Amino acid sequence: MLSYCILRIPRALVFCGAACRVSLALLVVLAGAGRAVVAQAGVTANRDLQFGAVTRGIPAAVPPADPINSGQWTITAPVGTRVQLRITTPVNLLGPAGASMLFEVGKNDSFTQTPSGAPTYFNPSTFLIFTFSGASTAIVRLGGRVLPGAAQASGAYANTVILQMNILN
């Protein structure tokens, strides 16, 4: 039996003139198999992915290692727990009056990291098998790129990302 805990983070509204600020909101889903582990497991959204001022026609990128602008979750489970992490990203950010802006992630645009460990980069378009070893918490960070068009409408752009954590043992 799967157990779900859903946390919705409201979309951040950002306004601009000739340049655009873009925010990516987060939706976090936790799924698990064992009741004892699920009771001790959790996912918390710490911050949205923020692109700052974006100029028409000029792509903007945020690396996952950016300590201020990357999206970040904290995941928890007992030491020894194996989980599958899957991030679902949108193709577009949605803006005013039906406008959209292309959003993409690359093969190293996400990583996991324990408090005392080095980052383990992975492709957010696939999944990662992660084992909690030495600590019961880790962070998951997400970066990406926006590709505004030359005639991109000014306004607030946002969408939702899903982090799914499946407990494997």
C-alpha positions as CSV (number, residue, x, y, z in Angstrom):
1,M,0.0,0.0,0.0
2,L,1.3,3.4,-0.9
3,S,1.0,6.3,1.5
4,Y,1.0,9.9,0.2
5,C,1.8,13.2,1.9
6,I,1.3,16.2,-0.4
7,L,2.7,19.7,0.3
8,R,1.7,22.5,-1.9
9,I,3.8,25.6,-2.2
10,P,1.9,28.6,-3.7
11,R,3.2,30.1,-6.9
12,A,5.3,33.1,-6.3
13,L,4.1,36.1,-8.2
14,V,6.8,38.4,-9.6
15,F,6.2,41.5,-11.6
16,C,8.5,43.1,-14.1
17,G,8.7,45.8,-16.8
18,A,10.9,45.1,-19.9
19,A,12.7,42.3,-18.0
20,C,11.0,39.3,-16.4
21,R,11.5,37.6,-13.0
22,V,10.6,34.0,-13.1
23,S,9.7,31.7,-10.2
24,L,9.2,28.0,-10.1
25,A,6.9,26.7,-7.4
26,L,7.3,23.3,-5.9
27,L,4.9,20.4,-5.2
28,V,6.3,17.7,-3.1
29,V,4.9,14.1,-3.0
30,L,6.1,11.4,-0.6
31,A,5.2,7.8,-1.3
32,G,6.2,4.9,0.8
33,A,5.7,1.2,1.5
34,G,6.4,0.4,5.2
35,R,4.4,2.1,7.9
36,A,7.3,2.4,10.4
37,V,9.6,4.0,7.8
38,V,6.8,6.2,6.4
39,A,6.1,7.5,9.8
40,Q,9.8,8.6,10.1
41,A,10.2,9.8,6.5
42,G,9.4,13.2,5.2
43,V,9.9,15.8,2.4
44,T,10.0,19.5,3.0
45,A,10.2,22.2,0.4
46,N,12.7,24.8,1.6
47,R,12.7,27.3,-1.3
48,D,11.4,27.8,-4.8
49,L,13.7,27.9,-7.9
50,Q,14.2,31.6,-8.7
51,F,15.6,33.0,-11.9
52,G,15.8,36.7,-11.0
53,A,15.5,39.3,-13.8
54,V,15.2,37.7,-17.2
55,T,15.6,39.7,-20.4
56,R,13.6,39.0,-23.5
57,G,15.5,36.8,-26.0
58,I,18.3,35.9,-23.5
59,P,18.3,32.5,-21.8
60,A,18.9,32.5,-18.0
61,A,20.3,29.6,-16.0
62,V,20.4,28.7,-12.3
63,P,22.9,25.9,-11.3
64,P,21.7,23.5,-8.6
65,A,24.6,24.5,-6.4
66,D,23.4,28.1,-6.2
67,P,22.8,28.6,-2.5
68,I,20.1,31.3,-2.9
69,N,18.3,30.7,-6.2
70,S,18.2,26.9,-6.7
71,G,15.1,25.0,-5.6
72,Q,15.7,23.0,-2.5
73,W,13.9,20.2,-0.6
74,T,15.0,18.4,2.6
75,I,14.3,14.7,2.7
76,T,14.4,12.5,5.8
77,A,14.2,8.8,6.5
78,P,15.9,6.4,8.9
79,V,19.6,5.6,8.2
80,G,19.8,2.6,5.9
81,T,16.5,3.4,4.1
82,R,16.8,3.2,0.3
83,V,14.6,5.5,-1.7
84,Q,13.9,6.3,-5.3
85,L,13.8,10.1,-6.1
86,R,12.0,11.3,-9.1
87,I,11.6,14.9,-10.2
88,T,8.8,15.8,-12.7
89,T,9.4,19.2,-14.3
90,P,7.1,21.2,-16.6
91,V,8.1,22.1,-20.2
92,N,6.8,25.7,-19.7
93,L,6.4,28.3,-17.1
94,L,3.0,30.0,-17.3
95,G,2.5,33.7,-17.4
96,P,0.0,36.5,-17.9
97,A,-2.9,36.2,-20.4
98,G,-1.9,32.6,-21.4
99,A,1.7,33.4,-22.1
100,S,4.3,30.7,-21.6
101,M,8.1,30.6,-21.3
102,L,10.2,27.5,-22.1
103,F,11.8,25.8,-19.1
104,E,14.4,23.0,-19.4
105,V,16.7,20.9,-17.2
106,G,19.9,19.2,-18.1
107,K,21.6,16.0,-17.0
108,N,23.4,17.7,-14.0
109,D,20.7,20.1,-12.9
110,S,19.9,18.3,-9.7
111,F,21.8,16.8,-6.8
112,T,21.4,15.1,-3.4
113,Q,23.7,15.8,-0.5
114,T,24.0,14.6,3.1
115,P,25.2,17.1,5.8
116,S,28.8,15.8,5.7
117,G,28.9,14.4,2.1
118,A,29.7,15.7,-1.3
119,P,26.9,16.4,-3.8
120,T,25.7,13.5,-6.0
121,Y,24.5,15.0,-9.3
122,F,21.8,13.3,-11.3
123,N,19.6,14.0,-14.3
124,P,16.2,15.3,-13.0
125,S,14.6,13.8,-16.1
126,T,15.4,10.3,-14.8
127,F,15.4,9.0,-11.2
128,L,18.1,8.4,-8.6
129,I,18.3,5.5,-6.1
130,F,19.5,7.1,-2.8
131,T,20.5,5.4,0.5
132,F,20.4,7.3,3.7
133,S,23.8,6.4,5.1
134,G,25.5,8.2,8.0
135,A,22.6,10.7,8.3
136,S,18.8,10.6,8.3
137,T,18.5,13.9,6.4
138,A,19.7,15.1,3.0
139,I,18.9,17.9,0.6
140,V,17.8,17.7,-3.0
141,R,18.5,20.7,-5.1
142,L,17.2,21.7,-8.6
143,G,18.5,24.1,-11.1
144,G,17.4,24.7,-14.7
145,R,17.1,27.2,-17.6
146,V,14.4,29.5,-19.0
147,L,14.4,30.4,-22.6
148,P,12.4,33.7,-23.0
149,G,11.5,34.6,-26.6
150,A,12.4,37.9,-28.3
151,A,8.8,39.0,-27.9
152,Q,8.2,37.5,-24.4
153,A,5.3,39.1,-22.6
154,S,6.3,40.8,-19.3
155,G,4.8,39.5,-16.1
156,A,4.9,36.8,-13.5
157,Y,5.8,33.2,-14.7
158,A,5.5,30.1,-12.5
159,N,4.7,26.4,-12.6
160,T,5.0,23.3,-10.4
161,V,7.7,20.7,-9.9
162,I,7.0,17.4,-8.3
163,L,9.5,15.5,-6.1
164,Q,8.4,12.0,-5.5
165,M,10.3,9.9,-2.9
166,N,9.5,6.1,-3.1
167,I,10.7,4.1,-0.2
168,L,12.2,0.8,-1.5
169,N,12.9,-1.1,1.8
